[in-house]
Structures are given as structure tokens and as C-alpha cells.
Amino acid sequence: MVRLEGTIKRYIGASTDEKPTEEIPPGSSFLETNTGAVWRFDGRVWIVAPSGEAVSALLEVVISLLVDVREALYNL
């Protein structure tokens, strides 16, 4: 189901600040100015979003595994 994202909220604060918990639409974000971490609200709790470095490292692992699988299938 497609939903309009116009209701999300964006918060900015320090990692030591308490993140809001009331009337927060799912998909809202909280940027920690002192750490650079981004948190997303899933409708119940705040979840830290993967950093760009973490995502890049994960993609490298996945690509490497896919190459290994391709080679194994090719050698059957």
C-alpha cells in the first residue's frame, strides 16, 4: 500500500537528549548532532538506521557471496 510521506517528522538533537515518544508518525527521524547517527521511528520504538559505512560494508559482503555462488553454480 502506498502512503503519503508528508506526515513524518524530523527531529534534531544530541545523543543524550530524550527522543520524543508521543504522537510520532512511523518513518519519522531523529538526527543525533554529536554522533551523526540517524534513528527511525517504526511506530513503537526508535531504531538506529545503518550508517553509510555499515551499508557499504554489508553490500561488499553480499556482492562477494553472490560472486562465490555464481562461480560454484558455473562449475557444476
mmCIF file of the N, C-alpha and C atoms, coordinates in Angstrom:
data_MODEL
# 
_entry.id   MODEL 
# 
loop_
_atom_site.group_PDB 
_atom_site.id 
_atom_site.type_symbol 
_atom_site.label_atom_id 
_atom_site.label_alt_id 
_atom_site.label_comp_id 
_atom_site.label_asym_id 
_atom_site.label_entity_id 
_atom_site.label_seq_id 
_atom_site.pdbx_PDB_ins_code 
_atom_site.Cartn_x 
_atom_site.Cartn_y 
_atom_site.Cartn_z 
_atom_site.occupancy 
_atom_site.B_iso_or_equiv 
_atom_site.pdbx_formal_charge 
_atom_site.auth_seq_id 
_atom_site.auth_comp_id 
_atom_site.auth_asym_id 
_atom_site.auth_atom_id 
_atom_site.pdbx_PDB_model_num 
ATOM 1   N N  . MET A 1 1  ? 0.846  -1.174  0.000   1.00 0.00 ? 1  MET A N  1 
ATOM 2   C CA . MET A 1 1  ? 0.000  0.000   0.000   1.00 0.00 ? 1  MET A CA 1 
ATOM 3   C C  . MET A 1 1  ? 0.892  1.237   0.000   1.00 0.00 ? 1  MET A C  1 
ATOM 4   N N  . VAL A 1 2  ? 0.612  2.165   -0.850  1.00 0.00 ? 2  VAL A N  1 
ATOM 5   C CA . VAL A 1 2  ? 1.369  3.410   -0.941  1.00 0.00 ? 2  VAL A CA 1 
ATOM 6   C C  . VAL A 1 2  ? 0.735  4.435   -0.020  1.00 0.00 ? 2  VAL A C  1 
ATOM 7   N N  . ARG A 1 3  ? 1.595  5.110   0.770   1.00 0.00 ? 3  ARG A N  1 
ATOM 8   C CA . ARG A 1 3  ? 1.087  6.150   1.663   1.00 0.00 ? 3  ARG A CA 1 
ATOM 9   C C  . ARG A 1 3  ? 1.881  7.431   1.462   1.00 0.00 ? 3  ARG A C  1 
ATOM 10  N N  . LEU A 1 4  ? 1.231  8.544   1.613   1.00 0.00 ? 4  LEU A N  1 
ATOM 11  C CA . LEU A 1 4  ? 1.883  9.842   1.536   1.00 0.00 ? 4  LEU A CA 1 
ATOM 12  C C  . LEU A 1 4  ? 2.828  10.001  2.712   1.00 0.00 ? 4  LEU A C  1 
ATOM 13  N N  . GLU A 1 5  ? 4.066  10.406  2.442   1.00 0.00 ? 5  GLU A N  1 
ATOM 14  C CA . GLU A 1 5  ? 5.069  10.536  3.492   1.00 0.00 ? 5  GLU A CA 1 
ATOM 15  C C  . GLU A 1 5  ? 5.076  11.946  4.084   1.00 0.00 ? 5  GLU A C  1 
ATOM 16  N N  . GLY A 1 6  ? 4.112  12.739  3.792   1.00 0.00 ? 6  GLY A N  1 
ATOM 17  C CA . GLY A 1 6  ? 4.089  14.124  4.245   1.00 0.00 ? 6  GLY A CA 1 
ATOM 18  C C  . GLY A 1 6  ? 3.833  14.301  5.728   1.00 0.00 ? 6  GLY A C  1 
ATOM 19  N N  . THR A 1 7  ? 3.520  13.222  6.435   1.00 0.00 ? 7  THR A N  1 
ATOM 20  C CA . THR A 1 7  ? 3.214  13.362  7.851   1.00 0.00 ? 7  THR A CA 1 
ATOM 21  C C  . THR A 1 7  ? 4.390  13.052  8.762   1.00 0.00 ? 7  THR A C  1 
ATOM 22  N N  . ILE A 1 8  ? 5.507  12.569  8.211   1.00 0.00 ? 8  ILE A N  1 
ATOM 23  C CA . ILE A 1 8  ? 6.638  12.244  9.074   1.00 0.00 ? 8  ILE A CA 1 
ATOM 24  C C  . ILE A 1 8  ? 7.244  13.514  9.647   1.00 0.00 ? 8  ILE A C  1 
ATOM 25  N N  . LYS A 1 9  ? 7.914  13.335  10.780  1.00 0.00 ? 9  LYS A N  1 
ATOM 26  C CA . LYS A 1 9  ? 8.568  14.465  11.438  1.00 0.00 ? 9  LYS A CA 1 
ATOM 27  C C  . LYS A 1 9  ? 10.052 14.212  11.483  1.00 0.00 ? 9  LYS A C  1 
ATOM 28  N N  . ARG A 1 10 ? 10.836 15.288  11.473  1.00 0.00 ? 10 ARG A N  1 
ATOM 29  C CA . ARG A 1 10 ? 12.295 15.190  11.549  1.00 0.00 ? 10 ARG A CA 1 
ATOM 30  C C  . ARG A 1 10 ? 12.756 15.952  12.784  1.00 0.00 ? 10 ARG A C  1 
ATOM 31  N N  . TYR A 1 11 ? 13.456 15.238  13.652  1.00 0.00 ? 11 TYR A N  1 
ATOM 32  C CA . TYR A 1 11 ? 13.962 15.834  14.886  1.00 0.00 ? 11 TYR A CA 1 
ATOM 33  C C  . TYR A 1 11 ? 15.476 15.885  14.841  1.00 0.00 ? 11 TYR A C  1 
ATOM 34  N N  . ILE A 1 12 ? 16.046 16.870  15.514  1.00 0.00 ? 12 ILE A N  1 
ATOM 35  C CA . ILE A 1 12 ? 17.497 17.025  15.609  1.00 0.00 ? 12 ILE A CA 1 
ATOM 36  C C  . ILE A 1 12 ? 17.819 17.300  17.069  1.00 0.00 ? 12 ILE A C  1 
ATOM 37  N N  . GLY A 1 13 ? 18.832 16.587  17.595  1.00 0.00 ? 13 GLY A N  1 
ATOM 38  C CA . GLY A 1 13 ? 19.250 16.798  18.970  1.00 0.00 ? 13 GLY A CA 1 
ATOM 39  C C  . GLY A 1 13 ? 20.511 16.015  19.259  1.00 0.00 ? 13 GLY A C  1 
ATOM 40  N N  . ALA A 1 14 ? 20.972 16.100  20.484  1.00 0.00 ? 14 ALA A N  1 
ATOM 41  C CA . ALA A 1 14 ? 22.165 15.363  20.906  1.00 0.00 ? 14 ALA A CA 1 
ATOM 42  C C  . ALA A 1 14 ? 21.782 13.937  21.283  1.00 0.00 ? 14 ALA A C  1 
ATOM 43  N N  . SER A 1 15 ? 22.767 13.060  21.307  1.00 0.00 ? 15 SER A N  1 
ATOM 44  C CA . SER A 1 15 ? 22.509 11.657  21.666  1.00 0.00 ? 15 SER A CA 1 
ATOM 45  C C  . SER A 1 15 ? 22.016 11.537  23.103  1.00 0.00 ? 15 SER A C  1 
ATOM 46  N N  . THR A 1 16 ? 22.325 12.522  23.930  1.00 0.00 ? 16 THR A N  1 
ATOM 47  C CA . THR A 1 16 ? 21.890 12.498  25.330  1.00 0.00 ? 16 THR A CA 1 
ATOM 48  C C  . THR A 1 16 ? 20.473 13.024  25.518  1.00 0.00 ? 16 THR A C  1 
ATOM 49  N N  . ASP A 1 17 ? 19.916 13.626  24.476  1.00 0.00 ? 17 ASP A N  1 
ATOM 50  C CA . ASP A 1 17 ? 18.537 14.122  24.556  1.00 0.00 ? 17 ASP A CA 1 
ATOM 51  C C  . ASP A 1 17 ? 17.553 12.955  24.500  1.00 0.00 ? 17 ASP A C  1 
ATOM 52  N N  . GLU A 1 18 ? 16.456 13.084  25.214  1.00 0.00 ? 18 GLU A N  1 
ATOM 53  C CA . GLU A 1 18 ? 15.414 12.066  25.166  1.00 0.00 ? 18 GLU A CA 1 
ATOM 54  C C  . GLU A 1 18 ? 14.640 12.208  23.860  1.00 0.00 ? 18 GLU A C  1 
ATOM 55  N N  . LYS A 1 19 ? 14.511 11.104  23.163  1.00 0.00 ? 19 LYS A N  1 
ATOM 56  C CA . LYS A 1 19 ? 13.767 11.131  21.906  1.00 0.00 ? 19 LYS A CA 1 
ATOM 57  C C  . LYS A 1 19 ? 12.269 11.183  22.210  1.00 0.00 ? 19 LYS A C  1 
ATOM 58  N N  . PRO A 1 20 ? 11.516 11.944  21.421  1.00 0.00 ? 20 PRO A N  1 
ATOM 59  C CA . PRO A 1 20 ? 10.073 12.036  21.666  1.00 0.00 ? 20 PRO A CA 1 
ATOM 60  C C  . PRO A 1 20 ? 9.397  10.677  21.499  1.00 0.00 ? 20 PRO A C  1 
ATOM 61  N N  . THR A 1 21 ? 8.303  10.480  22.214  1.00 0.00 ? 21 THR A N  1 
ATOM 62  C CA . THR A 1 21 ? 7.614  9.186   22.156  1.00 0.00 ? 21 THR A CA 1 
ATOM 63  C C  . THR A 1 21 ? 6.111  9.310   21.935  1.00 0.00 ? 21 THR A C  1 
ATOM 64  N N  . GLU A 1 22 ? 5.575  10.513  21.930  1.00 0.00 ? 22 GLU A N  1 
ATOM 65  C CA . GLU A 1 22 ? 4.133  10.673  21.773  1.00 0.00 ? 22 GLU A CA 1 
ATOM 66  C C  . GLU A 1 22 ? 3.793  11.358  20.452  1.00 0.00 ? 22 GLU A C  1 
ATOM 67  N N  . GLU A 1 23 ? 2.773  10.829  19.800  1.00 0.00 ? 23 GLU A N  1 
ATOM 68  C CA . GLU A 1 23 ? 2.279  11.374  18.535  1.00 0.00 ? 23 GLU A CA 1 
ATOM 69  C C  . GLU A 1 23 ? 3.374  11.480  17.478  1.00 0.00 ? 23 GLU A C  1 
ATOM 70  N N  . ILE A 1 24 ? 4.176  10.412  17.385  1.00 0.00 ? 24 ILE A N  1 
ATOM 71  C CA . ILE A 1 24 ? 5.245  10.358  16.395  1.00 0.00 ? 24 ILE A CA 1 
ATOM 72  C C  . ILE A 1 24 ? 4.799  9.444   15.253  1.00 0.00 ? 24 ILE A C  1 
ATOM 73  N N  . PRO A 1 25 ? 4.675  9.966   14.037  1.00 0.00 ? 25 PRO A N  1 
ATOM 74  C CA . PRO A 1 25 ? 4.282  9.113   12.911  1.00 0.00 ? 25 PRO A CA 1 
ATOM 75  C C  . PRO A 1 25 ? 5.412  8.133   12.542  1.00 0.00 ? 25 PRO A C  1 
ATOM 76  N N  . PRO A 1 26 ? 5.071  6.891   12.204  1.00 0.00 ? 26 PRO A N  1 
ATOM 77  C CA . PRO A 1 26 ? 6.094  5.956   11.737  1.00 0.00 ? 26 PRO A CA 1 
ATOM 78  C C  . PRO A 1 26 ? 6.862  6.542   10.559  1.00 0.00 ? 26 PRO A C  1 
ATOM 79  N N  . GLY A 1 27 ? 8.183  6.317   10.543  1.00 0.00 ? 27 GLY A N  1 
ATOM 80  C CA . GLY A 1 27 ? 9.038  6.853   9.487   1.00 0.00 ? 27 GLY A CA 1 
ATOM 81  C C  . GLY A 1 27 ? 9.714  8.149   9.869   1.00 0.00 ? 27 GLY A C  1 
ATOM 82  N N  . SER A 1 28 ? 9.310  8.730   10.997  1.00 0.00 ? 28 SER A N  1 
ATOM 83  C CA . SER A 1 28 ? 9.946  9.964   11.463  1.00 0.00 ? 28 SER A CA 1 
ATOM 84  C C  . SER A 1 28 ? 11.403 9.681   11.823  1.00 0.00 ? 28 SER A C  1 
ATOM 85  N N  . SER A 1 29 ? 12.230 10.717  11.799  1.00 0.00 ? 29 SER A N  1 
ATOM 86  C CA . SER A 1 29 ? 13.657 10.523  12.056  1.00 0.00 ? 29 SER A CA 1 
ATOM 87  C C  . SER A 1 29 ? 14.164 11.453  13.145  1.00 0.00 ? 29 SER A C  1 
ATOM 88  N N  . PHE A 1 30 ? 15.266 11.024  13.768  1.00 0.00 ? 30 PHE A N  1 
ATOM 89  C CA . PHE A 1 30 ? 15.953 11.808  14.785  1.00 0.00 ? 30 PHE A CA 1 
ATOM 90  C C  . PHE A 1 30 ? 17.437 11.768  14.450  1.00 0.00 ? 30 PHE A C  1 
ATOM 91  N N  . LEU A 1 31 ? 18.036 12.933  14.151  1.00 0.00 ? 31 LEU A N  1 
ATOM 92  C CA . LEU A 1 31 ? 19.462 13.039  13.848  1.00 0.00 ? 31 LEU A CA 1 
ATOM 93  C C  . LEU A 1 31 ? 20.192 13.460  15.107  1.00 0.00 ? 31 LEU A C  1 
ATOM 94  N N  . GLU A 1 32 ? 21.152 12.634  15.541  1.00 0.00 ? 32 GLU A N  1 
ATOM 95  C CA . GLU A 1 32 ? 21.995 12.993  16.682  1.00 0.00 ? 32 GLU A CA 1 
ATOM 96  C C  . GLU A 1 32 ? 23.140 13.856  16.166  1.00 0.00 ? 32 GLU A C  1 
ATOM 97  N N  . THR A 1 33 ? 23.136 15.119  16.544  1.00 0.00 ? 33 THR A N  1 
ATOM 98  C CA . THR A 1 33 ? 24.114 16.063  16.004  1.00 0.00 ? 33 THR A CA 1 
ATOM 99  C C  . THR A 1 33 ? 25.534 15.761  16.463  1.00 0.00 ? 33 THR A C  1 
ATOM 100 N N  . ASN A 1 34 ? 25.693 15.142  17.622  1.00 0.00 ? 34 ASN A N  1 
ATOM 101 C CA . ASN A 1 34 ? 27.054 14.893  18.119  1.00 0.00 ? 34 ASN A CA 1 
ATOM 102 C C  . ASN A 1 34 ? 27.626 13.558  17.650  1.00 0.00 ? 34 ASN A C  1 
ATOM 103 N N  . THR A 1 35 ? 26.792 12.636  17.165  1.00 0.00 ? 35 THR A N  1 
ATOM 104 C CA . THR A 1 35 ? 27.298 11.343  16.700  1.00 0.00 ? 35 THR A CA 1 
ATOM 105 C C  . THR A 1 35 ? 27.069 11.125  15.207  1.00 0.00 ? 35 THR A C  1 
ATOM 106 N N  . GLY A 1 36 ? 26.125 11.841  14.629  1.00 0.00 ? 36 GLY A N  1 
ATOM 107 C CA . GLY A 1 36 ? 25.777 11.646  13.225  1.00 0.00 ? 36 GLY A CA 1 
ATOM 108 C C  . GLY A 1 36 ? 24.830 10.483  13.000  1.00 0.00 ? 36 GLY A C  1 
ATOM 109 N N  . ALA A 1 37 ? 24.460 9.786   14.085  1.00 0.00 ? 37 ALA A N  1 
ATOM 110 C CA . ALA A 1 37 ? 23.546 8.648   13.956  1.00 0.00 ? 37 ALA A CA 1 
ATOM 111 C C  . ALA A 1 37 ? 22.145 9.143   13.619  1.00 0.00 ? 37 ALA A C  1 
ATOM 112 N N  . VAL A 1 38 ? 21.462 8.386   12.784  1.00 0.00 ? 38 VAL A N  1 
ATOM 113 C CA . VAL A 1 38 ? 20.076 8.688   12.434  1.00 0.00 ? 38 VAL A CA 1 
ATOM 114 C C  . VAL A 1 38 ? 19.212 7.557   12.976  1.00 0.00 ? 38 VAL A C  1 
ATOM 115 N N  . TRP A 1 39 ? 18.166 7.931   13.679  1.00 0.00 ? 39 TRP A N  1 
ATOM 116 C CA . TRP A 1 39 ? 17.212 6.973   14.238  1.00 0.00 ? 39 TRP A CA 1 
ATOM 117 C C  . TRP A 1 39 ? 15.900 7.112   13.503  1.00 0.00 ? 39 TRP A C  1 
ATOM 118 N N  . ARG A 1 40 ? 15.195 5.998   13.282  1.00 0.00 ? 40 ARG A N  1 
ATOM 119 C CA . ARG A 1 40 ? 13.879 5.998   12.637  1.00 0.00 ? 40 ARG A CA 1 
ATOM 120 C C  . ARG A 1 40 ? 12.858 5.434   13.616  1.00 0.00 ? 40 ARG A C  1 
ATOM 121 N N  . PHE A 1 41 ? 11.679 6.042   13.609  1.00 0.00 ? 41 PHE A N  1 
ATOM 122 C CA . PHE A 1 41 ? 10.601 5.572   14.470  1.00 0.00 ? 41 PHE A CA 1 
ATOM 123 C C  . PHE A 1 41 ? 9.744  4.603   13.674  1.00 0.00 ? 41 PHE A C  1 
ATOM 124 N N  . ASP A 1 42 ? 9.568  3.377   14.198  1.00 0.00 ? 42 ASP A N  1 
ATOM 125 C CA . ASP A 1 42 ? 8.827  2.356   13.459  1.00 0.00 ? 42 ASP A CA 1 
ATOM 126 C C  . ASP A 1 42 ? 7.355  2.278   13.856  1.00 0.00 ? 42 ASP A C  1 
ATOM 127 N N  . GLY A 1 43 ? 6.908  3.210   14.660  1.00 0.00 ? 43 GLY A N  1 
ATOM 128 C CA . GLY A 1 43 ? 5.530  3.194   15.140  1.00 0.00 ? 43 GLY A CA 1 
ATOM 129 C C  . GLY A 1 43 ? 5.431  2.791   16.597  1.00 0.00 ? 43 GLY A C  1 
ATOM 130 N N  . ARG A 1 44 ? 6.517  2.139   17.095  1.00 0.00 ? 44 ARG A N  1 
ATOM 131 C CA . ARG A 1 44 ? 6.551  1.735   18.503  1.00 0.00 ? 44 ARG A CA 1 
ATOM 132 C C  . ARG A 1 44 ? 7.828  2.210   19.199  1.00 0.00 ? 44 ARG A C  1 
ATOM 133 N N  . VAL A 1 45 ? 8.975  2.031   18.528  1.00 0.00 ? 45 VAL A N  1 
ATOM 134 C CA . VAL A 1 45 ? 10.269 2.366   19.130  1.00 0.00 ? 45 VAL A CA 1 
ATOM 135 C C  . VAL A 1 45 ? 11.167 3.043   18.106  1.00 0.00 ? 45 VAL A C  1 
ATOM 136 N N  . TRP A 1 46 ? 12.187 3.728   18.609  1.00 0.00 ? 46 TRP A N  1 
ATOM 137 C CA . TRP A 1 46 ? 13.216 4.320   17.766  1.00 0.00 ? 46 TRP A CA 1 
ATOM 138 C C  . TRP A 1 46 ? 14.266 3.246   17.465  1.00 0.00 ? 46 TRP A C  1 
ATOM 139 N N  . ILE A 1 47 ? 14.659 3.118   16.192  1.00 0.00 ? 47 ILE A N  1 
ATOM 140 C CA . ILE A 1 47 ? 15.652 2.135   15.757  1.00 0.00 ? 47 ILE A CA 1 
ATOM 141 C C  . ILE A 1 47 ? 16.752 2.881   15.012  1.00 0.00 ? 47 ILE A C  1 
ATOM 142 N N  . VAL A 1 48 ? 18.011 2.605   15.398  1.00 0.00 ? 48 VAL A N  1 
ATOM 143 C CA . VAL A 1 48 ? 19.116 3.291   14.727  1.00 0.00 ? 48 VAL A CA 1 
ATOM 144 C C  . VAL A 1 48 ? 19.201 2.796   13.281  1.00 0.00 ? 48 VAL A C  1 
ATOM 145 N N  . ALA A 1 49 ? 19.327 3.740   12.366  1.00 0.00 ? 49 ALA A N  1 
ATOM 146 C CA . ALA A 1 49 ? 19.441 3.415   10.939  1.00 0.00 ? 49 ALA A CA 1 
ATOM 147 C C  . ALA A 1 49 ? 20.904 3.106   10.629  1.00 0.00 ? 49 ALA A C  1 
ATOM 148 N N  . PRO A 1 50 ? 21.144 2.151   9.731   1.00 0.00 ? 50 PRO A N  1 
ATOM 149 C CA . PRO A 1 50 ? 22.533 1.835   9.381   1.00 0.00 ? 50 PRO A CA 1 
ATOM 150 C C  . PRO A 1 50 ? 23.239 3.049   8.793   1.00 0.00 ? 50 PRO A C  1 
ATOM 151 N N  . SER A 1 51 ? 24.500 3.226   9.156   1.00 0.00 ? 51 SER A N  1 
ATOM 152 C CA . SER A 1 51 ? 25.274 4.338   8.599   1.00 0.00 ? 51 SER A CA 1 
ATOM 153 C C  . SER A 1 51 ? 25.696 3.987   7.180   1.00 0.00 ? 51 SER A C  1 
ATOM 154 N N  . GLY A 1 52 ? 26.119 4.968   6.452   1.00 0.00 ? 52 GLY A N  1 
ATOM 155 C CA . GLY A 1 52 ? 26.585 4.746   5.089   1.00 0.00 ? 52 GLY A CA 1 
ATOM 156 C C  . GLY A 1 52 ? 27.723 3.744   5.036   1.00 0.00 ? 52 GLY A C  1 
ATOM 157 N N  . GLU A 1 53 ? 28.654 3.814   5.995   1.00 0.00 ? 53 GLU A N  1 
ATOM 158 C CA . GLU A 1 53 ? 29.765 2.878   6.037   1.00 0.00 ? 53 GLU A CA 1 
ATOM 159 C C  . GLU A 1 53 ? 29.272 1.455   6.275   1.00 0.00 ? 53 GLU A C  1 
ATOM 160 N N  . ALA A 1 54 ? 28.326 1.303   7.193   1.00 0.00 ? 54 ALA A N  1 
ATOM 161 C CA . ALA A 1 54 ? 27.798 -0.027  7.501   1.00 0.00 ? 54 ALA A CA 1 
ATOM 162 C C  . ALA A 1 54 ? 27.088 -0.611  6.285   1.00 0.00 ? 54 ALA A C  1 
ATOM 163 N N  . VAL A 1 55 ? 26.335 0.213   5.599   1.00 0.00 ? 55 VAL A N  1 
ATOM 164 C CA . VAL A 1 55 ? 25.615 -0.252  4.411   1.00 0.00 ? 55 VAL A CA 1 
ATOM 165 C C  . VAL A 1 55 ? 26.608 -0.647  3.322   1.00 0.00 ? 55 VAL A C  1 
ATOM 166 N N  . SER A 1 56 ? 27.652 0.155   3.127   1.00 0.00 ? 56 SER A N  1 
ATOM 167 C CA . SER A 1 56 ? 28.662 -0.164  2.114   1.00 0.00 ? 56 SER A CA 1 
ATOM 168 C C  . SER A 1 56 ? 29.365 -1.478  2.434   1.00 0.00 ? 56 SER A C  1 
ATOM 169 N N  . ALA A 1 57 ? 29.719 -1.672  3.701   1.00 0.00 ? 57 ALA A N  1 
ATOM 170 C CA . ALA A 1 57 ? 30.386 -2.913  4.095   1.00 0.00 ? 57 ALA A CA 1 
ATOM 171 C C  . ALA A 1 57 ? 29.476 -4.105  3.878   1.00 0.00 ? 57 ALA A C  1 
ATOM 172 N N  . LEU A 1 58 ? 28.204 -3.958  4.220   1.00 0.00 ? 58 LEU A N  1 
ATOM 173 C CA . LEU A 1 58 ? 27.250 -5.042  4.021   1.00 0.00 ? 58 LEU A CA 1 
ATOM 174 C C  . LEU A 1 58 ? 27.100 -5.371  2.543   1.00 0.00 ? 58 LEU A C  1 
ATOM 175 N N  . LEU A 1 59 ? 27.022 -4.349  1.701   1.00 0.00 ? 59 LEU A N  1 
ATOM 176 C CA . LEU A 1 59 ? 26.896 -4.587  0.260   1.00 0.00 ? 59 LEU A CA 1 
ATOM 177 C C  . LEU A 1 59 ? 28.115 -5.310  -0.295  1.00 0.00 ? 59 LEU A C  1 
ATOM 178 N N  . GLU A 1 60 ? 29.300 -4.969  0.192   1.00 0.00 ? 60 GLU A N  1 
ATOM 179 C CA . GLU A 1 60 ? 30.510 -5.650  -0.258  1.00 0.00 ? 60 GLU A CA 1 
ATOM 180 C C  . GLU A 1 60 ? 30.450 -7.136  0.074   1.00 0.00 ? 60 GLU A C  1 
ATOM 181 N N  . VAL A 1 61 ? 29.992 -7.462  1.272   1.00 0.00 ? 61 VAL A N  1 
ATOM 182 C CA . VAL A 1 61 ? 29.878 -8.863  1.682   1.00 0.00 ? 61 VAL A CA 1 
ATOM 183 C C  . VAL A 1 61 ? 28.861 -9.592  0.806   1.00 0.00 ? 61 VAL A C  1 
ATOM 184 N N  . VAL A 1 62 ? 27.707 -8.975  0.586   1.00 0.00 ? 62 VAL A N  1 
ATOM 185 C CA . VAL A 1 62 ? 26.657 -9.602  -0.224  1.00 0.00 ? 62 VAL A CA 1 
ATOM 186 C C  . VAL A 1 62 ? 27.146 -9.827  -1.646  1.00 0.00 ? 62 VAL A C  1 
ATOM 187 N N  . ILE A 1 63 ? 27.804 -8.849  -2.223  1.00 0.00 ? 63 ILE A N  1 
ATOM 188 C CA . ILE A 1 63 ? 28.310 -8.992  -3.597  1.00 0.00 ? 63 ILE A CA 1 
ATOM 189 C C  . ILE A 1 63 ? 29.344 -10.105 -3.665  1.00 0.00 ? 63 ILE A C  1 
ATOM 190 N N  . SER A 1 64 ? 30.221 -10.160 -2.684  1.00 0.00 ? 64 SER A N  1 
ATOM 191 C CA . SER A 1 64 ? 31.230 -11.222 -2.649  1.00 0.00 ? 64 SER A CA 1 
ATOM 192 C C  . SER A 1 64 ? 30.579 -12.602 -2.578  1.00 0.00 ? 64 SER A C  1 
ATOM 193 N N  . LEU A 1 65 ? 29.563 -12.739 -1.734  1.00 0.00 ? 65 LEU A N  1 
ATOM 194 C CA . LEU A 1 65 ? 28.856 -14.014 -1.623  1.00 0.00 ? 65 LEU A CA 1 
ATOM 195 C C  . LEU A 1 65 ? 28.159 -14.383 -2.930  1.00 0.00 ? 65 LEU A C  1 
ATOM 196 N N  . LEU A 1 66 ? 27.564 -13.406 -3.586  1.00 0.00 ? 66 LEU A N  1 
ATOM 197 C CA . LEU A 1 66 ? 26.896 -13.669 -4.863  1.00 0.00 ? 66 LEU A CA 1 
ATOM 198 C C  . LEU A 1 66 ? 27.886 -14.120 -5.934  1.00 0.00 ? 66 LEU A C  1 
ATOM 199 N N  . VAL A 1 67 ? 29.064 -13.530 -5.944  1.00 0.00 ? 67 VAL A N  1 
ATOM 200 C CA . VAL A 1 67 ? 30.098 -13.934 -6.898  1.00 0.00 ? 67 VAL A CA 1 
ATOM 201 C C  . VAL A 1 67 ? 30.517 -15.378 -6.621  1.00 0.00 ? 67 VAL A C  1 
ATOM 202 N N  . ASP A 1 68 ? 30.686 -15.717 -5.330  1.00 0.00 ? 68 ASP A N  1 
ATOM 203 C CA . ASP A 1 68 ? 31.052 -17.096 -4.962  1.00 0.00 ? 68 ASP A CA 1 
ATOM 204 C C  . ASP A 1 68 ? 29.977 -18.086 -5.406  1.00 0.00 ? 68 ASP A C  1 
ATOM 205 N N  . VAL A 1 69 ? 28.718 -17.742 -5.191  1.00 0.00 ? 69 VAL A N  1 
ATOM 206 C CA . VAL A 1 69 ? 27.612 -18.622 -5.585  1.00 0.00 ? 69 VAL A CA 1 
ATOM 207 C C  . VAL A 1 69 ? 27.591 -18.780 -7.099  1.00 0.00 ? 69 VAL A C  1 
ATOM 208 N N  . ARG A 1 70 ? 27.769 -17.693 -7.804  1.00 0.00 ? 70 ARG A N  1 
ATOM 209 C CA . ARG A 1 70 ? 27.785 -17.765 -9.288  1.00 0.00 ? 70 ARG A CA 1 
ATOM 210 C C  . ARG A 1 70 ? 28.887 -18.689 -9.777  1.00 0.00 ? 70 ARG A C  1 
ATOM 211 N N  . GLU A 1 71 ? 30.078 -18.552 -9.190  1.00 0.00 ? 71 GLU A N  1 
ATOM 212 C CA . GLU A 1 71 ? 31.202 -19.407 -9.605  1.00 0.00 ? 71 GLU A CA 1 
ATOM 213 C C  . GLU A 1 71 ? 30.931 -20.866 -9.280  1.00 0.00 ? 71 GLU A C  1 
ATOM 214 N N  . ALA A 1 72 ? 30.347 -21.116 -8.103  1.00 0.00 ? 72 ALA A N  1 
ATOM 215 C CA . ALA A 1 72 ? 30.030 -22.502 -7.722  1.00 0.00 ? 72 ALA A CA 1 
ATOM 216 C C  . ALA A 1 72 ? 29.007 -23.108 -8.671  1.00 0.00 ? 72 ALA A C  1 
ATOM 217 N N  . LEU A 1 73 ? 27.999 -22.358 -9.036  1.00 0.00 ? 73 LEU A N  1 
ATOM 218 C CA . LEU A 1 73 ? 26.993 -22.855 -9.979  1.00 0.00 ? 73 LEU A CA 1 
ATOM 219 C C  . LEU A 1 73 ? 27.569 -23.064 -11.361 1.00 0.00 ? 73 LEU A C  1 
ATOM 220 N N  . TYR A 1 74 ? 28.484 -22.200 -11.769 1.00 0.00 ? 74 TYR A N  1 
ATOM 221 C CA . TYR A 1 74 ? 29.106 -22.318 -13.081 1.00 0.00 ? 74 TYR A CA 1 
ATOM 222 C C  . TYR A 1 74 ? 29.950 -23.579 -13.167 1.00 0.00 ? 74 TYR A C  1 
ATOM 223 N N  . ASN A 1 75 ? 30.548 -23.963 -12.031 1.00 0.00 ? 75 ASN A N  1 
ATOM 224 C CA . ASN A 1 75 ? 31.442 -25.136 -12.012 1.00 0.00 ? 75 ASN A CA 1 
ATOM 225 C C  . ASN A 1 75 ? 30.707 -26.449 -11.797 1.00 0.00 ? 75 ASN A C  1 
ATOM 226 N N  . LEU A 1 76 ? 29.401 -26.450 -11.721 1.00 0.00 ? 76 LEU A N  1 
ATOM 227 C CA . LEU A 1 76 ? 28.650 -27.703 -11.540 1.00 0.00 ? 76 LEU A CA 1 
ATOM 228 C C  . LEU A 1 76 ? 28.696 -28.556 -12.784 1.00 0.00 ? 76 LEU A C  1 
# 
